[in-house]
């Protein structure tokens, strides 16, 4: 997606602030969000944590050596709580709870994901899929990449 220069992040153009799926409501707070993605040649983990009023977004590469799994920090950035809440709600992440995207027939390769989040004072959200994603998934991942790359 094209970078939205000085006019705010890409989600401001795509959605009205605060609009959410009527079944899910909105996210008003969160503790931790973990997004795992993997493909043929990579495994990545994105961790979003609330820390003293600011949000810390970390990208880890997952490496295996001698049967041991190791998380290697690749990038880390901070953003405001408001920016992350807007991203979560613009992408309607709360409605992803229970999503299971079965791998499409005749597709030989692809990206797998799993998301776990603790929001709104203890509500747990879980979603997963294999080359099958919930609505606004790519908008959400693009927003994470913007934050990690220091884009406004």
N, C-alpha and C positions, 0 to 999 in steps of 0.2 A: 504494500500500500504506500502511496505517496506520503512523504513527511508533511505535516501540517504546519510548517514554519512557525511563525509567531502568533498564530490564531488559536492556540490551545492544542490539546492532543487530538488524535484522530477520532476518538469516541465522541467528542463534542459535536462533530459533524454528522455522526451516524445516528445518534439517539437524542431524545429529549432527556435532560437530566432528571433522574428519579423515576422514569418509566420502568416498570418491571412486569414480569409475568404475573397475572392475577393470582395464580395458584401458589406462587412462591413468596411474595412479599419482597422486602428489601433487606439488605445486609446493613446493619447499623454499627456493628463492631466485629472484630475478629481477633483471634489469638495467633493462629498459624494456618498457613495454606501451603500444601506441598503438591507440586506438579511434577510427575515423572514422565519423561518421554524417552522412547527408544526406537531405533531403526537397525538396519543391518550392520552399521559400523559405529554406532554411538549409543550411549546411555547418558542422559542428562537429568538433573534434578534441580528444580527451582523451588526455593524456600522463601516464603514471605512471612515475616514476623513483625508484630507490633512491639516496638521497643521505646519506652518513655515518650510517647506521643508522636514519634516518627516511625516510619515503616522501613525495615531493612529487607532488601530484595537480594538474594544470593543465587548464583548459578554455579552448580557443581558438575564436574564431569565424574562419572562413575568408572573406576578402573578395577580390574581384577588382576591380582598377582598371587601366584601360588595358592589359589583357591580362596583368597581373602578379598573382600569388597572394600574399596577405599573411596571416600568422597574427596575430590580435589577441587578446592575453590578456584573458579575461573574468573568470576566477576562478582562485584558487590556494589550496590548503590543504595541510596536512601531517597525516599520521597515522602510527601506529606500523607497523613492519614486520610485527608479529604480526597487526594488524588487517587489513592488505592480504592477507597470506598466507591468513588465515581466509576472507576474501571470495573469493579466487581458488579455493581448494579447496572451499568450500561450494558454489560455482557450477560446480565441475568444469570449469574453463576449459581444463585440459590436454586434456580429451577433445574440445574443439572443433577441434583441429588437423585441417585438411583439410576442414572443413565448408564446403559451398557450398550455400546456400539459394536455389534457383531461384525467380524471381518467379512467384507463382501466376497461373494463367490467369484472365482476366476481372477481375483487380484492376488498376484504372487508375492508382492512386497508391500511395504507400507510403514507407517508410523503408528506405534502404540502409545497410549497415554493412560495415566491414572492420576486422579486428583482426590486429595483428602483435605478437608478444611474444618476448622472449628470456628464457628461464627455465632454472633448474637447470644453470648453468655452460655455456650455449651452445645449449641446445635451442631451436629456433625453432617457434613456433606461428603458423599463419595460418588465418584463417576469414573468410568473407564471405557476404553474402546480401542479398536484396532482398525485404522484407516476408515474410521466412522466416528464422527465427532458431534457433540451437542451444538446447537445454534450459538453463534458468536464465539466459538472456540478460538478461531484464528484471530479474531479481533482481540481476544484476551491475551493470547501469546504475543501478538504484535505490541500490545501495551506493555507487557513485561519487558520485551526487548527494547522498547523506547526508553523505559526507566533505566535499564542496565547500561544503555548507551548514552545516557545523559541528555536525551532529547526532551524537549518541553512538550 
